Amino acid sequence: MKKVFRLKDLDCANCAAKMEAAINKLDGVTKATISFMTQRLTIECEEGRMDEIVAKAEKAIKQVEPDCTLVK
């Protein structure tokens, strides 16, 4: 399953790379990419686990950049 989300207030390309690495380490994530230029997060994961993984991804994003939010 693949979904694309918009990121709001992502200010730093280095932070985007840190977020991407953290989300890729989450259990169930096949592949996650963040484009700093388009402010987009793409998550590929196991079927049926998207809600759980998105919640964990939001926490990972907030740990790196507290002002950044994931728009659902």
N, C-alpha and C positions, 0 to 999 in steps of 0.2 A: 504494500500500500504506500502511496506517495502523496504528500500534501505540501503546498507552498503557503507560507505565512509571511505577512509583512512585519517588519521590525520598526518600531517607532523610537526615535531619539538614540539611534546607534551612532555614536560620535567618533569612534576610533577603529581603524582597520586592524590594529593589533588586538583590541578587545574582541572583535569579530572572529579572529583566528582562534583566540582562547576559548570562546564560546563554542565554536565549531568542534574543536578538539574535545571539549567536555561532553557535548551532546553525542558525539561519535562513540564515546566510551559507555554510554547508557545501554543497559541490557535490553535487547530487542531491536536496537537501531541497526539497520543494514548500512545506511549511508546518510550523512547529514552534511549540507553545505550552506554556508552563509556568504552572500554576495554583499560586500560593503557598499558598492556602487549603487545597487538597486534596492538595498535595504530589505533583502528577502532571505528567508530561511526555508530550505527545502529538506524535508525529512522523508526518508524511506524506511519503513519498519515492517515488522511482522503484522499480518492481518489481525484485526481485532484489538490491537494494543495501542492504537494511536492516541486515545484520550489519556491513558496512563503516561505514555512517553512525552506527550506535549506538556503535561503537568510537571514532569521532571525536567524537561528542557527549559521551562519558564524559571524554575528554581536556579538552574545552572546559569541562565542569562543574568538573573538578578545578582548572583554572587560575583560575576565579573563586572557588570555595569548596572548599578542599582536604578539608574534613570531609564534604562531601556525596557520597553515592553513589547510583548508579542501580541499582535492583533489577530484575533481569530475570525 
